[in-house]
Amino acid sequence: MHHLYAFHPSLSPEVVLAVWAMLLLMAEAFFSLTPRQTTVFALMGLLVTAVPALLFSSTPTLVWSGLYRWDGAAKFFHLFFLTVAALVIWMGEEVQEPVPHGRGEFAILPLFTTVGLMLLASANDFMLLFVALELVTISFYILVAYQRRNPLALEAGIKYLIMGGLSSAFLVMGVAYIFGLAHTTQFDYIMHRYHFNTSALPAGVGFGLLMVLVGIGFKIAMVPFHIWAPDVYEGAPNSITAFLSVGSKAGGLIILMRIVLGSFGGLAASEIWIPVLSIGAILSLLLGNLAAIPQRNLKRMLGYSSIGHTGFILVAVIGAATYLPGEGRPPIEDLETGQVAVTVYLVTYLLATFTAFIVLAVLNRRLAGLEIHHLAGLSQRSPLLAAAFALSLVSLGGVPPLSGFVAKLLVVLVAWNRHLYVLLFFTIFAAVAALYYYLGPIKAMYWSEPLDDTPIRLNRSTSAVLAILIVLLIVTGFWAQSMSGMVNSALLSLTQNGPVVSHVVLAQH
């Protein structure tokens, strides 16, 4: 691709996908599209949306009166969320047991969720951030409780509703305090006011920042705001559980990085948020991985595992902007390394998590349950399913040469380079503890006698997607340096205020 075009707000990926989703919703209602047709059109919408995301250059650009920022990080995460949504919609139709009612809407709602996630990636103002977050959360309320006749799904939906409302309340309270004292909600203005200011942060602004961090903590399932995660993971449909695990977490982390590495990345603010995130990271590493050990249900185990992975990512976020004594602002190389560690971790986590949940979605239709003992002898009934699930778990555990090892190694290197030795200790301890519960299902699949000798047959598309994911899990482990370089160049704009093209300013001239 030799020619990239300047960003145009009327053709932004969010606008394209929102229009497509609304048209598809009306078409599904008035023309009685079949679920498969709706799924195909939804996937086409994601493909069409990816075109402007790919064609627009990464030149930092502000539009919509500075509310929206397009840059390299935004471009990367737009494509990331479109990939996640495509896998979710495909899983809902092709792999898991069909939902009993409203299958068309089940394929369309993830499009609206993706619009919200993409807006989060480009939000340059707390107001747009809140609207985007509510769009994501409300869509997830519906998707989590979609199987309304299932008591587990209803319980999951209610818990997610209550916790989501609580997190939004904390976030709004924090934004109110920040706005009341900073007189702005725009990230760039907040950054120029507080980021480079060496004086102490006003108490009200610091309190507002803490409330915002609490709101984000709920979204990314950071301890102690994690209570909803295992129950919601267990009760939601498998495709939506994977969507929550990867999409929602990535959305929360991109706004966390925008806020704590950008707007509040200065020394005064970091003295507030670094201790808070450090405690959250340590608790997430410990509770997530230790609580996963006694779990017998595979979805609950992966739910607690997800909390542990939040801890790993938070270590990289903290390392990205930790000030060493006498150093002042961290060198840009370390900022880049911390950002790269976060993003590479999310990419490898996407590959392993979707591989695992595709296997669970297939097994949910063919086994009596999703307990570990139900996996007994799976390698004899379906070698592909067993290999895919085993590789996904091994990658999540960080075993070389798979991609998960590269991600955890980057986190360890960031912690070591920034002298975060306490976090480094807990990171290594959690990585070792995780291996214990990840090996349990593998033992059942390969070293236990099968409960049923009936082979499990897979359709062509499921086999093809699993094969592609397996290859990517292995290849990205060897291709780590190139992948890190690509991510690094994409994310360079995340914490820097370089030259910004503003459509508002251009219009005035």
C-alpha positions in Angstrom: 0.0 0.0 0.0 1.9 3.0 -1.3 -0.6 5.8 -0.8 -2.2 6.7 2.5 -4.9 9.4 2.8 -5.4 12.1 5.4 -8.0 11.3 8.0 -11.5 12.5 7.2 -14.0 12.6 10.1 -17.1 11.8 7.9 -15.4 8.5 6.9 -14.1 7.5 10.3 -14.4 3.8 11.0 -16.9 4.5 13.8 -19.2 6.4 11.4 -19.0 3.7 8.8 -19.7 0.9 11.2 -22.5 2.7 13.1 -24.3 3.4 9.8 -23.8 -0.1 8.6 -25.1 -1.6 11.9 -28.2 0.6 11.9 -29.0 -0.3 8.3 -28.5 -4.0 9.0 -30.7 -3.8 12.1 -33.5 -2.3 10.0 -33.0 -4.8 7.1 -33.1 -7.7 9.6 -36.4 -6.4 10.9 -38.2 -5.5 7.7 -36.8 -8.1 5.2 -36.7 -11.2 7.5 -33.0 -12.0 6.9 -31.9 -15.4 8.1 -29.4 -15.6 11.0 -26.7 -16.7 8.5 -27.4 -13.8 6.1 -27.3 -11.4 9.0 -23.9 -12.8 10.1 -22.5 -12.5 6.6 -23.6 -8.9 6.3 -22.2 -8.1 9.8 -18.8 -9.6 8.8 -19.0 -7.6 5.5 -19.6 -4.5 7.6 -16.4 -5.1 9.6 -14.5 -5.7 6.4 -15.8 -2.4 4.9 -14.9 -0.6 8.1 -11.4 -1.9 8.0 -10.8 -0.2 4.6 -10.7 3.4 5.9 -8.8 2.3 9.0 -6.1 0.9 6.8 -6.1 3.7 4.2 -5.9 6.6 6.6 -2.4 7.7 7.5 -1.2 7.7 11.2 -0.6 11.4 11.2 -2.0 12.7 14.6 -5.2 14.5 13.8 -7.9 16.1 16.1 -11.5 16.3 14.9 -14.9 17.0 16.4 -13.7 20.1 18.3 -10.8 18.1 19.8 -13.0 15.3 21.2 -11.5 12.7 18.8 -7.9 11.9 18.1 -6.7 9.8 15.2 -3.0 8.6 15.5 -0.9 5.4 15.2 -2.3 4.0 18.5 -5.9 4.7 17.4 -5.3 3.0 14.1 -3.7 -0.1 15.6 -6.5 -0.5 18.2 -9.3 0.1 15.6 -7.9 -2.9 13.6 -7.5 -4.9 16.8 -11.1 -4.4 17.8 -12.4 -5.1 14.3 -10.5 -8.5 14.4 -12.0 -9.3 17.8 -15.5 -8.5 16.6 -15.1 -10.6 13.5 -14.1 -13.7 15.6 -17.0 -13.1 18.0 -19.6 -12.8 15.3 -18.2 -15.8 13.5 -18.2 -17.9 16.7 -21.9 -16.9 17.5 -23.1 -18.4 14.2 -20.6 -21.1 13.3 -19.3 -22.7 16.5 -21.4 -22.3 19.6 -25.0 -23.5 20.2 -27.4 -21.0 18.6 -29.2 -18.7 20.9 -32.9 -19.5 21.0 -34.3 -16.1 20.2 -33.2 -13.1 18.2 -30.2 -14.6 16.5 -30.0 -11.7 14.1 -29.7 -9.2 16.8 -27.0 -11.4 18.5 -24.8 -10.8 15.4 -25.6 -7.1 15.1 -25.1 -6.0 18.7 -21.4 -6.7 18.6 -21.1 -4.1 15.8 -22.4 -1.4 18.2 -20.1 -2.7 20.9 -17.2 -2.4 18.4 -18.2 1.2 17.6 -17.9 2.0 21.3 -14.5 0.3 21.6 -13.1 2.1 18.6 -14.3 5.4 20.1 -12.5 4.5 23.3 -9.3 4.1 21.3 -9.7 7.6 19.9 -11.3 9.5 22.8 -9.4 12.7 23.5 -12.0 14.0 26.0 -13.6 12.6 29.1 -17.1 13.3 27.7 -16.5 11.2 24.6 -14.8 8.6 26.7 -17.9 8.3 28.9 -20.3 8.1 26.0 -18.2 5.4 24.3 -17.8 3.5 27.6 -21.6 3.5 28.1 -22.2 2.3 24.5 -19.8 -0.7 25.1 -21.3 -1.4 28.6 -25.0 -1.3 27.6 -24.3 -3.6 24.6 -22.5 -6.0 26.9 -25.5 -5.9 29.4 -27.7 -7.3 26.6 -25.2 -9.8 25.2 -24.2 -11.3 28.6 -27.9 -12.0 29.5 -29.0 -12.9 26.0 -29.9 -16.4 26.9 -32.6 -15.1 29.3 -34.1 -18.5 30.0 -30.8 -19.7 31.4 -30.5 -18.9 35.2 -26.7 -18.6 34.9 -27.0 -16.1 32.1 -29.5 -14.0 34.0 -27.3 -14.0 37.1 -24.3 -13.0 35.1 -26.3 -10.2 33.4 -27.6 -8.8 36.7 -24.1 -8.8 38.3 -22.6 -7.2 35.3 -25.3 -4.6 35.2 -24.8 -3.7 38.9 -21.0 -3.6 38.7 -21.1 -1.7 35.4 -23.4 0.9 36.8 -21.2 1.3 39.9 -18.1 1.7 37.8 -19.7 4.3 35.7 -20.7 6.3 38.8 -17.1 6.3 40.1 -15.9 7.4 36.6 -18.4 10.3 36.4 -17.6 11.4 39.9 -13.9 11.5 39.1 -14.5 13.4 35.8 -16.7 16.0 37.8 -13.8 16.7 40.2 -11.3 17.0 37.4 -13.5 19.3 35.4 -14.4 21.4 38.4 -10.7 22.2 39.1 -9.1 21.9 35.7 -12.0 23.6 33.9 -11.6 21.2 31.0 -12.3 17.6 30.1 -10.0 17.4 27.1 -6.9 15.2 27.6 -4.5 17.6 25.8 -5.4 20.6 27.9 -5.2 18.5 31.1 -1.8 17.2 30.0 -0.4 20.8 29.4 -1.8 21.9 32.7 -0.6 19.0 34.9 1.8 16.7 33.0 4.7 19.2 32.8 3.9 20.9 36.1 6.3 19.9 38.8 4.2 21.3 41.7 1.9 19.0 43.7 -1.4 18.0 42.0 -4.4 19.7 43.6 -6.1 17.4 46.1 -9.4 17.5 44.2 -7.8 16.6 40.9 -5.9 13.8 42.6 -9.2 12.5 44.1 -10.8 12.7 40.7 -8.0 10.7 39.2 -8.4 8.0 41.8 -12.2 7.8 41.0 -11.4 7.5 37.3 -8.9 4.7 38.1 -11.6 2.9 40.1 -14.0 3.1 37.2 -11.4 1.7 34.8 -10.4 -0.9 37.3 -14.0 -2.4 37.1 -13.7 -2.6 33.3 -10.4 -4.4 33.2 -11.2 -6.7 36.2 -8.5 -5.4 38.4 -8.5 -6.6 42.0 -10.4 -5.5 44.2 -12.9 -4.6 41.5 -13.0 -8.0 39.9 -15.9 -9.6 41.7 -18.1 -9.8 38.6 -15.6 -11.5 36.3 -15.8 -15.2 37.2 -19.6 -15.4 37.4 -20.1 -13.3 34.2 -17.5 -15.4 32.3 -19.3 -18.6 33.4 -22.9 -17.4 32.6 -22.3 -15.6 29.3 -22.3 -17.3 25.9 -18.8 -18.5 25.0 -18.4 -15.9 22.2 -19.4 -13.1 24.5 -17.1 -14.3 27.2 -14.2 -14.2 24.8 -15.4 -10.7 23.7 -15.4 -9.5 27.3 -12.1 -11.1 28.1 -10.2 -9.5 25.2 -12.3 -6.6 23.8 -13.5 -5.0 27.1 -10.1 -5.5 28.7 -8.3 -3.9 25.7 -10.7 -1.0 25.7 -10.1 -0.3 29.4 -6.4 -0.5 29.0 -6.1 1.9 26.0 -8.0 4.6 28.0 -5.9 3.8 31.0 -2.7 4.4 29.0 -4.2 7.6 27.4 -4.9 9.0 30.9 -2.0 7.8 33.0 0.8 7.9 30.4 -0.5 11.1 28.7 -2.8 13.5 30.6 -1.6 12.5 34.0 1.9 11.2 33.1 3.8 13.8 35.0 5.8 13.3 38.2 3.2 14.8 40.5 0.3 12.7 39.1 2.4 9.5 38.9 3.0 9.7 42.7 -0.8 9.1 43.0 -1.6 6.6 40.3 1.6 4.4 40.4 1.1 3.2 44.0 -2.6 2.5 43.3 -1.9 0.6 40.1 1.0 -1.2 41.8 -1.3 -2.5 44.6 -3.9 -3.5 42.0 -1.3 -5.3 39.9 0.1 -7.3 42.9 -3.4 -8.3 44.1 -4.5 -9.2 40.6 -1.4 -11.4 40.1 -1.9 -13.2 43.4 -5.7 -13.6 43.5 -6.2 -14.2 39.8 -3.6 -17.0 39.6 -4.0 -18.6 43.1 -7.9 -18.5 43.0 -7.7 -20.2 39.5 -5.9 -23.3 41.0 -8.9 -24.9 42.8 -11.4 -24.1 39.9 -12.9 -27.2 38.2 -15.1 -25.3 35.7 -13.0 -24.3 32.7 -14.8 -20.9 32.1 -14.4 -19.9 35.8 -10.8 -20.9 35.6 -10.2 -18.7 32.6 -12.1 -16.0 34.3 -9.7 -15.9 37.3 -6.9 -16.4 34.8 -8.0 -13.2 33.1 -7.7 -11.3 36.4 -4.1 -12.6 36.6 -3.4 -11.4 33.1 -4.7 -7.9 34.1 -1.9 -7.9 36.7 0.8 -8.7 34.2 -0.4 -5.9 31.8 -0.6 -3.4 34.7 3.1 -4.1 35.5 4.0 -3.1 32.0 1.8 0.1 32.2 3.5 1.1 35.5 7.0 0.4 34.0 6.2 2.6 31.0 6.3 5.8 33.0 8.1 5.0 36.3 10.6 7.8 37.2 14.0 6.7 38.4 15.7 8.9 41.1 17.4 11.8 39.4 16.3 10.8 36.0 13.3 13.1 35.5 11.0 11.9 32.7 11.7 8.4 31.6 13.7 8.0 28.3 11.5 7.6 25.3 12.9 4.1 24.7 11.4 2.9 28.0 8.1 4.5 27.2 8.0 2.7 23.9 9.1 -0.6 25.6 6.3 -0.3 28.1 3.7 0.4 25.5 5.0 -2.3 23.3 4.8 -4.8 26.2 1.2 -3.9 26.8 0.1 -4.2 23.2 2.1 -7.3 22.3 0.5 -8.9 25.5 -3.0 -8.0 24.2 -2.3 -9.5 20.8 -0.9 -12.8 22.1 -3.8 -12.8 24.7 -6.3 -12.4 21.8 -4.8 -15.4 19.9 -4.7 -17.7 23.0 -8.1 -16.7 24.4 -10.1 -17.1 21.2 -8.4 -20.4 20.5 -9.5 -21.6 24.0 -13.1 -20.3 23.8 -13.6 -21.7 20.3 -12.7 -25.1 21.6 -15.0 -24.6 24.7 -17.9 -23.5 22.4 -17.5 -26.7 20.4 -17.2 -28.9 23.5 -20.2 -27.2 25.1 -22.5 -28.8 22.4 -20.9 -32.2 22.7 -19.9 -32.8 26.3 -22.0 -33.2 29.5 -20.3 -30.1 31.0 -17.2 -27.9 30.9 -15.5 -29.3 34.0 -11.9 -30.4 33.7 -12.8 -34.1 34.1 -15.1 -33.8 31.0 -12.0 -33.3 28.9 -10.8 -36.8 29.7 -9.3 -38.5 26.6 -10.2 -35.6 24.3 -7.0 -36.1 22.3 -8.4 -39.5 21.1 -11.8 -38.0 20.2 -10.5 -34.9 18.4 -6.7 -34.4 18.1 -7.2 -30.9 16.6 -9.4 -29.7 19.5 -7.0 -31.1 22.1 -3.9 -29.6 20.4 -5.6 -26.2 20.0 -6.7 -26.1 23.6 -3.4 -27.3 24.9 -1.4 -24.8 22.9 -3.7 -22.0 24.0 -3.2 -22.9 27.7 0.5 -23.3 27.3 0.7 -19.9 25.6 -1.3 -18.3 28.3 1.1 -19.9 30.8 4.0 -18.3 29.0 5.9 -21.4 27.9 8.4 -20.9 25.1 8.5 -20.8 22.1 4.8 -19.7 21.9 3.7 -16.1 21.7 2.6 -15.9 25.3 6.2 -16.4 26.4 7.3 -13.4 24.4 4.6 -11.3 26.1 5.5 -12.3 29.6 9.2 -11.9 28.9 8.6 -8.3 27.7 6.7 -7.5 30.9 9.6 -9.0 33.0 12.2 -6.9 31.0 10.2 -3.7 31.5 10.0 -4.4 35.3 13.7 -5.2 35.5 14.8 -2.1 33.4 12.7 0.2 35.5 14.0 -1.3 38.8 10.5 -2.5 39.8 11.9 -5.4 41.8 8.8 -6.0 44.0 6.5 -6.1 41.0 9.1 -8.3 39.2 9.0 -10.8 42.1 5.2 -11.1 42.1 5.2 -11.3 38.3 7.6 -14.3 38.3 5.7 -16.0 41.2 2.4 -15.6 39.4 3.8 -16.9 36.1 5.0 -20.1 37.9 1.7 -20.5 39.8 -0.2 -20.2 36.5 1.5 -23.2 35.0 0.0 -25.4 37.7 -3.6 -24.9 36.8 -3.0 -24.6 33.0 -1.4 -28.1 33.0 -4.5 -29.7 34.7 -6.7 -29.7 31.6 -3.8 -30.8 29.4 -3.3 -33.8 31.7 -7.0 -34.7 31.4 -6.9 -34.5 27.6 -3.8 -36.6 27.0 -3.4 -38.9 30.0 -6.9 -39.8 31.0 -9.2 -42.5 29.5 -12.0 -41.0 27.5 -15.5 -41.1 29.0 -16.9 -41.5 25.4 -15.2 -43.0 22.4 -17.4 -41.1 19.8 -15.2 -38.9 17.6 -15.9 -35.2 17.5 -16.3 -34.0 14.0 -15.6 -30.3 13.1 -16.9 -28.4 10.1 -14.4 -26.9 7.6 -14.5 -23.3 8.8 -14.0 -24.2 12.5 -11.0 -26.5 11.5 -9.5 -23.8 9.3 -9.8 -21.0 11.9 -8.4 -23.2 14.7 -5.5 -24.2 12.4 -4.8 -20.6 11.6 -4.8 -19.6 15.2 -2.5 -22.5 16.1 0.0 -21.4 13.4 -0.2 -17.8 14.7 0.4 -18.9 18.3 3.6 -20.6 17.2 4.8 -18.2 14.5 4.4 -15.0 16.6 6.6 -16.6 19.2 9.5 -16.7 16.7 8.5 -13.5 15.0 8.5 -11.5 18.2 11.1 -8.9 17.2 9.4 -8.0 14.0 6.0 -7.8 15.7 7.4 -5.6 18.5 8.9 -3.3 15.9 5.5 -2.9 14.1 3.7 -2.3 17.4 6.4 0.2 18.5 6.0 2.3 15.4 2.2 2.3 15.7 2.2 3.3 19.4 4.8 6.0 19.4 2.1 8.7 19.4 0.3 7.4 22.5 2.2 9.5 25.0 3.6 12.2 22.8 2.0 15.4 21.7 3.7 15.8 18.3 2.3 18.0 15.5 -1.4 17.6 15.4 -3.5 18.4 12.4 -6.8 19.8 13.6 -9.8 19.9 11.2 -11.3 22.6 13.5 -8.3 25.0 13.0 -8.1 24.2 9.2 -11.8 25.1 8.8 -11.3 28.5 10.4 -8.6 29.3 7.9 
